[in-house]
Amino acid sequence: MKDNSLAAKLLKAMEKRLKKLTSTVQFKVSLYMDPRYNYIGSNRISVSDKDAAQRYLLKLWNRLNNLEGHANSEENAEGSDAKNDVLECYLDTYFQKDSPCPEAESAPSENAKIYQLIKELELRTKVPITAPPYTKLQNPNDSSSNPSVLPTAKKESFDILRYWMAEQVRNPQMFRLAMVVYSAPSTQVSVERGFSALKLILTDHRQRLSDERIQELMVLKLNPDLLADIAKQLNAEMDE
């Protein structure tokens, strides 16, 4: 595409898009939890990105606890500011920032434990991009050998979800965080589908539609599976 006048602009737009996607904290956290990029002695993630990922994971842990009702609402209302100050002080001390800190005994024990587990992700051994070839036993009743050590001719690509599924029992806290981190989509096209649907609704012959009516039509257009339930509800209301 060297002779194409749009090639340079297209390449620049793609590079800008890639830079924007990789600069998000979600992307940094995904790399931090991946043993192919974050392992002992690794320089593939900068210190600042590791710092941001660790803080994000710790906040995510607390948010999950709050959503699941593990936190006491009264204690949070009375002492949330004090606990946040202690936590920030704990993190600043770890990263060698000057800040007066209370006694170590006042640091939240659960947050300290989880933060230590998050830091230990940097001490894992490196995992290659291509996983070792494994296969299953031909005879499921044969327990004389381990199915995980039987080689095959074809190698399998590393699967981060399978990796964390295997870590579920050994490291349940980090497994819990990993399931949330890797559930976020890297990108989506829902906005493009919305514009395409709007083009079919707001045509040259339908310029007098109100904003409220356009919104209602868009909801129906983008959620066709709801039509059956809506029809049943309308029929029930008419029968009454």
C-alpha positions as CSV (number, residue, x, y, z in Angstrom):
1,M,0.0,0.0,0.0
2,K,3.0,2.3,-0.4
3,D,1.4,4.0,-3.5
4,N,-2.0,4.5,-1.7
5,S,-2.5,8.1,-0.6
6,L,-4.6,6.9,2.4
7,A,-2.0,4.3,3.6
8,A,-0.1,6.8,5.8
9,K,-3.2,8.2,7.4
10,L,-4.7,4.7,8.0
11,L,-1.5,3.5,9.6
12,K,-1.3,6.6,11.8
13,A,-4.9,6.1,12.9
14,M,-4.2,2.4,13.7
15,E,-1.1,3.3,15.8
16,K,-3.1,5.9,17.6
17,R,-5.9,3.4,18.3
18,L,-3.4,0.8,19.5
19,K,-1.7,3.3,21.8
20,K,-5.0,4.3,23.3
21,L,-6.0,0.7,24.0
22,T,-2.7,-0.3,25.5
23,S,-2.6,2.8,27.8
24,T,-5.7,1.8,29.8
25,V,-5.2,0.4,33.3
26,Q,-7.3,-2.7,32.3
27,F,-4.7,-3.6,29.7
28,K,-1.8,-3.1,32.1
29,V,-3.6,-5.3,34.7
30,S,-4.1,-8.0,32.1
31,L,-0.4,-8.0,31.4
32,Y,0.5,-8.0,35.1
33,M,-1.6,-11.1,35.7
34,D,-0.1,-12.9,32.7
35,P,3.0,-15.0,33.5
36,R,4.2,-14.6,29.9
37,Y,4.8,-10.9,30.6
38,N,5.1,-10.6,34.4
39,Y,7.5,-13.0,35.9
40,I,10.6,-12.9,38.1
41,G,13.2,-10.6,36.5
42,S,10.9,-9.4,33.8
43,N,11.3,-6.0,32.2
44,R,8.3,-6.2,29.9
45,I,6.2,-4.1,32.2
46,S,7.5,-0.8,33.6
47,V,7.6,-0.1,37.3
48,S,4.9,2.6,37.0
49,D,2.6,0.2,35.1
50,K,3.1,-2.4,37.8
51,D,2.3,0.2,40.5
52,A,-0.9,1.1,38.7
53,A,-1.9,-2.5,38.2
54,Q,-1.3,-3.4,41.9
55,R,-3.4,-0.4,43.1
56,Y,-6.2,-1.3,40.7
57,L,-6.2,-5.0,41.8
58,L,-6.4,-4.0,45.4
59,K,-9.3,-1.6,44.8
60,L,-11.0,-4.3,42.7
61,W,-10.7,-6.7,45.6
62,N,-12.3,-4.2,48.0
63,R,-15.1,-3.4,45.5
64,L,-15.9,-7.1,45.1
65,N,-16.1,-7.5,48.8
66,N,-18.5,-4.6,49.0
67,L,-20.7,-5.9,46.2
68,E,-20.9,-9.4,47.9
69,G,-21.8,-7.9,51.2
70,H,-18.6,-8.8,53.0
71,A,-18.0,-5.3,54.3
72,N,-19.8,-3.8,57.3
73,S,-21.7,-0.7,56.1
74,E,-21.6,1.0,59.5
75,E,-17.9,0.6,59.9
76,N,-17.3,1.9,56.4
77,A,-19.4,4.9,57.1
78,E,-17.5,5.7,60.3
79,G,-14.0,4.8,59.5
80,S,-13.6,4.7,55.7
81,D,-11.4,7.8,55.6
82,A,-9.1,6.4,58.3
83,K,-8.8,3.0,56.5
84,N,-8.1,4.7,53.2
85,D,-5.3,6.8,54.8
86,V,-3.7,3.7,56.3
87,L,-3.9,1.9,53.0
88,E,-2.4,4.8,51.0
89,C,0.3,5.1,53.6
90,Y,1.1,1.4,53.4
91,L,1.4,1.6,49.6
92,D,3.5,4.7,49.7
93,T,5.9,3.1,52.2
94,Y,6.3,0.0,50.0
95,F,7.2,2.2,47.1
96,Q,9.6,4.3,49.2
97,K,7.6,7.5,49.3
98,D,8.0,9.9,52.1
99,S,4.9,9.9,54.2
100,P,4.3,9.7,57.9
101,C,2.6,6.4,58.8
102,P,0.8,5.0,61.8
103,E,1.9,1.9,63.5
104,A,2.1,-1.3,61.4
105,E,-0.4,-3.0,63.6
106,S,-3.1,-0.5,62.4
107,A,-2.9,-1.6,58.8
108,P,-5.8,-3.7,57.6
109,S,-4.7,-7.3,57.8
110,E,-6.9,-8.5,54.9
111,N,-5.7,-5.7,52.5
112,A,-2.1,-6.4,53.6
113,K,-2.4,-10.1,52.8
114,I,-4.1,-9.5,49.5
115,Y,-1.5,-6.9,48.5
116,Q,1.3,-9.3,49.3
117,L,-0.3,-12.0,47.1
118,I,-0.6,-9.4,44.3
119,K,3.1,-8.6,44.7
120,E,4.0,-12.2,44.6
121,L,2.8,-12.4,41.0
122,E,6.1,-10.8,40.1
123,L,7.9,-13.9,41.5
124,R,6.4,-16.5,39.1
125,T,8.5,-18.4,36.6
126,K,8.3,-17.4,33.0
127,V,5.7,-19.2,30.9
128,P,6.5,-19.6,27.2
129,I,4.2,-18.3,24.5
130,T,3.6,-21.9,23.3
131,A,2.5,-24.2,26.1
132,P,3.9,-27.7,26.5
133,P,2.1,-30.4,24.4
134,Y,-0.3,-32.5,26.5
135,T,-2.8,-35.2,25.8
136,K,-5.3,-37.3,27.7
137,L,-5.1,-41.0,28.5
138,Q,-6.6,-43.3,26.0
139,N,-8.0,-45.4,28.9
140,P,-9.7,-43.2,31.5
141,N,-9.6,-46.0,34.0
142,D,-5.8,-46.3,33.7
143,S,-4.3,-44.3,36.6
144,S,-0.8,-45.8,36.3
145,S,0.5,-42.7,34.7
146,N,-0.2,-39.0,34.8
147,P,-2.1,-37.7,31.7
148,S,-0.4,-34.3,32.0
149,V,3.0,-35.8,31.0
150,L,2.0,-37.6,27.9
151,P,3.4,-35.6,24.9
152,T,1.7,-35.0,21.6
153,A,3.1,-33.9,18.3
154,K,1.2,-30.7,18.2
155,K,1.8,-27.8,20.6
156,E,-1.0,-25.7,22.0
157,S,-1.1,-22.0,22.4
158,F,-1.0,-20.6,25.9
159,D,-4.5,-20.0,27.3
160,I,-4.6,-17.4,30.1
161,L,-8.0,-18.6,31.3
162,R,-6.9,-22.2,31.5
163,Y,-3.9,-21.1,33.4
164,W,-6.0,-19.3,36.1
165,M,-8.5,-22.2,36.2
166,A,-5.5,-24.4,37.2
167,E,-4.6,-21.8,39.9
168,Q,-8.1,-21.8,41.4
169,V,-7.3,-24.1,44.3
170,R,-3.8,-23.0,45.0
171,N,-4.5,-19.3,44.7
172,P,-8.2,-18.6,45.0
173,Q,-7.9,-14.9,45.8
174,M,-5.9,-14.1,42.6
175,F,-8.2,-16.5,40.6
176,R,-11.2,-14.4,41.8
177,L,-9.5,-11.2,40.5
178,A,-8.4,-12.8,37.3
179,M,-12.0,-13.9,36.4
180,V,-13.1,-10.2,36.6
181,V,-10.0,-8.8,34.8
182,Y,-10.2,-11.2,31.9
183,S,-14.0,-10.9,31.5
184,A,-13.7,-7.3,30.2
185,P,-13.8,-7.2,26.4
186,S,-10.8,-5.7,24.7
187,T,-13.0,-3.9,22.2
188,Q,-16.5,-3.9,20.9
189,V,-18.6,-2.8,17.9
190,S,-21.9,-2.1,19.6
191,V,-21.7,1.6,18.8
192,E,-21.3,0.8,15.1
193,R,-24.4,-1.4,15.2
194,G,-26.3,1.4,16.9
195,F,-25.4,3.9,14.1
196,S,-26.4,1.3,11.5
197,A,-29.8,0.8,13.2
198,L,-30.4,4.5,13.5
199,K,-29.8,5.0,9.8
200,L,-32.6,2.6,9.1
201,I,-35.0,4.4,11.5
202,L,-34.2,8.0,10.9
203,T,-34.6,8.2,7.1
204,D,-35.3,11.1,4.8
205,H,-39.0,10.3,4.9
206,R,-39.1,10.1,8.8
207,Q,-37.6,13.5,9.8
208,R,-40.4,14.4,12.3
209,L,-39.7,11.7,14.8
210,S,-39.3,13.0,18.3
211,D,-36.2,12.1,20.4
212,E,-38.3,10.0,22.7
213,R,-39.8,8.1,19.9
214,I,-36.4,7.5,18.3
215,Q,-35.1,6.2,21.6
216,E,-38.0,3.8,21.9
217,L,-37.5,2.5,18.4
218,M,-33.8,2.1,18.9
219,V,-34.4,0.0,22.0
220,L,-36.7,-2.3,20.0
221,K,-34.4,-2.4,17.1
222,L,-31.3,-3.4,19.2
223,N,-33.2,-5.8,21.4
224,P,-35.4,-7.9,19.1
225,D,-35.5,-10.7,21.7
226,L,-37.7,-8.4,23.9
227,L,-40.5,-8.2,21.4
228,A,-42.1,-11.5,22.4
229,D,-42.3,-10.5,26.1
230,I,-43.6,-7.0,25.2
231,A,-46.3,-8.5,23.0
232,K,-47.4,-10.9,25.8
233,Q,-47.5,-8.0,28.3
234,L,-49.6,-5.8,26.0
235,N,-52.0,-8.7,25.3
236,A,-52.4,-9.3,29.1
237,E,-53.1,-5.6,29.6
238,M,-55.7,-5.5,26.8
239,D,-57.5,-8.6,28.3
240,E,-57.8,-6.9,31.6
